[in-house]
Amino acid sequence: MIILVGLIALSSVCSGVIGGFLSLNHYQLKRKAQLGDEKARIAYPLHGMGYQLLVSLLIINVAANATVAVLLSHRVAGVFAVLLATATILFFGEILPMLYLRKYVVAILAFTSPVLKKVVAVMAPVNRPVARLL
């Protein structure tokens, strides 16, 4: 159960950051960084990674959601597992984070920047071909 909660939390952070990332204005973030906002200064280089960061977060989000579905199928039978996984992921992993975490996306990017930089570096072989399509 702890693993399920952790995976849903990971999915929610990824979803919230993706939603907020897409709503950030690159020039406003740059201006905040120039004016001395420490979180904006840390988040600005991540925003410059563009589609590579977006693809990395999407892959992590999908992997977490798929793992939630698989783990629930071992606990609950058949159709109920699918319905429970869908409802849980939809509300706690997608909708609520999009509503609440996008306000704090700069702070979340700044806090998670060391991990996100490593994730993008590890996933670079996957990111480049996918980012070219976008």
C-alpha positions as CSV (number, residue, x, y, z in Angstrom):
1,M,0.0,0.0,0.0
2,I,2.9,2.4,0.8
3,I,4.3,1.7,-2.7
4,L,0.9,2.5,-4.3
5,V,0.7,5.8,-2.4
6,G,4.3,6.6,-3.4
7,L,3.6,5.9,-7.0
8,I,0.5,8.0,-7.0
9,A,2.5,10.9,-5.3
10,L,5.2,10.5,-8.0
11,S,2.5,10.6,-10.7
12,S,0.9,13.7,-9.1
13,V,4.2,15.6,-8.9
14,C,5.0,14.8,-12.5
15,S,1.5,15.8,-13.7
16,G,1.6,19.0,-11.7
17,V,5.0,20.0,-13.0
18,I,4.0,19.1,-16.6
19,G,0.9,21.3,-16.3
20,G,2.8,24.2,-14.7
21,F,5.8,23.8,-17.0
22,L,3.6,24.2,-20.1
23,S,2.0,27.4,-18.5
24,L,5.3,29.0,-17.6
25,N,6.4,32.0,-19.7
26,H,10.1,31.7,-20.5
27,Y,10.6,35.4,-20.6
28,Q,8.8,36.1,-17.3
29,L,10.8,33.3,-15.6
30,K,14.0,34.8,-17.0
31,R,13.0,38.2,-15.7
32,K,12.3,36.9,-12.2
33,A,15.7,35.2,-12.2
34,Q,17.4,38.4,-13.2
35,L,15.6,40.3,-10.5
36,G,17.0,37.9,-7.8
37,D,14.3,35.3,-7.3
38,E,16.4,32.3,-6.2
39,K,13.8,29.7,-7.2
40,A,13.4,31.2,-10.6
41,R,17.2,31.3,-11.1
42,I,17.3,27.5,-10.4
43,A,14.2,26.7,-12.5
44,Y,15.2,28.8,-15.5
45,P,17.8,26.3,-16.9
46,L,15.3,23.5,-16.5
47,H,12.7,25.4,-18.5
48,G,15.3,25.8,-21.2
49,M,15.5,22.0,-21.5
50,G,12.1,22.2,-23.1
51,Y,10.8,19.0,-24.6
52,Q,13.6,16.9,-23.1
53,L,12.3,17.6,-19.6
54,L,8.7,17.2,-20.8
55,V,9.3,13.8,-22.4
56,S,11.2,12.6,-19.3
57,L,8.4,13.6,-17.0
58,L,5.8,12.1,-19.3
59,I,7.7,8.8,-19.3
60,I,8.0,8.7,-15.5
61,N,4.3,9.6,-15.2
62,V,3.2,6.8,-17.5
63,A,5.5,4.3,-15.9
64,A,4.2,5.2,-12.4
65,N,0.5,5.0,-13.6
66,A,1.1,1.6,-15.3
67,T,2.8,0.3,-12.2
68,V,-0.2,1.4,-10.1
69,A,-2.6,-0.5,-12.4
70,V,-0.4,-3.7,-12.2
71,L,-0.1,-3.5,-8.4
72,L,-3.8,-3.0,-8.0
73,S,-4.6,-5.9,-10.2
74,H,-2.8,-8.2,-7.7
75,R,-4.9,-6.8,-4.8
76,V,-8.3,-6.4,-6.5
77,A,-9.9,-8.6,-9.1
78,G,-10.4,-7.8,-12.8
79,V,-12.7,-4.9,-13.7
80,F,-12.6,-3.5,-10.2
81,A,-8.8,-3.1,-10.4
82,V,-9.2,-1.2,-13.7
83,L,-11.9,1.1,-12.3
84,L,-10.1,1.7,-9.0
85,A,-6.8,2.4,-10.8
86,T,-8.5,4.7,-13.3
87,A,-10.3,6.7,-10.6
88,T,-7.3,6.9,-8.3
89,I,-4.9,8.0,-11.1
90,L,-7.4,10.4,-12.6
91,F,-8.3,12.3,-9.5
92,F,-5.2,12.0,-7.3
93,G,-2.6,11.6,-10.1
94,E,-3.8,14.0,-12.7
95,I,-6.7,16.4,-12.0
96,L,-5.9,17.6,-8.4
97,P,-2.2,18.1,-9.1
98,M,-3.0,20.1,-12.3
99,L,-5.2,22.3,-10.2
100,Y,-3.0,22.8,-7.1
101,L,0.6,22.1,-8.0
102,R,0.8,24.4,-11.1
103,K,0.8,27.4,-8.8
104,Y,4.0,26.2,-7.2
105,V,5.8,24.9,-10.3
106,V,8.8,27.2,-10.0
107,A,9.3,26.1,-6.4
108,I,8.9,22.4,-7.3
109,L,11.3,22.7,-10.3
110,A,13.8,24.5,-8.0
111,F,13.5,21.8,-5.3
112,T,13.7,18.8,-7.7
113,S,16.2,20.3,-10.1
114,P,19.2,18.1,-9.1
115,V,17.0,14.9,-9.7
116,L,15.4,16.3,-12.9
117,K,18.8,17.1,-14.4
118,K,20.0,13.6,-13.8
119,V,16.7,12.1,-15.1
120,V,17.0,14.1,-18.3
121,A,20.7,13.1,-18.7
122,V,19.8,9.4,-18.2
123,M,16.9,9.5,-20.6
124,A,18.7,11.5,-23.3
125,P,18.8,8.6,-25.7
126,V,15.0,8.4,-25.6
127,N,14.4,12.1,-25.4
128,R,16.2,13.2,-28.5
129,P,14.2,11.2,-31.1
130,V,10.9,11.9,-29.4
131,A,11.7,15.6,-29.0
132,R,12.4,15.9,-32.7
133,L,8.9,14.7,-33.5
134,L,7.4,17.4,-31.3
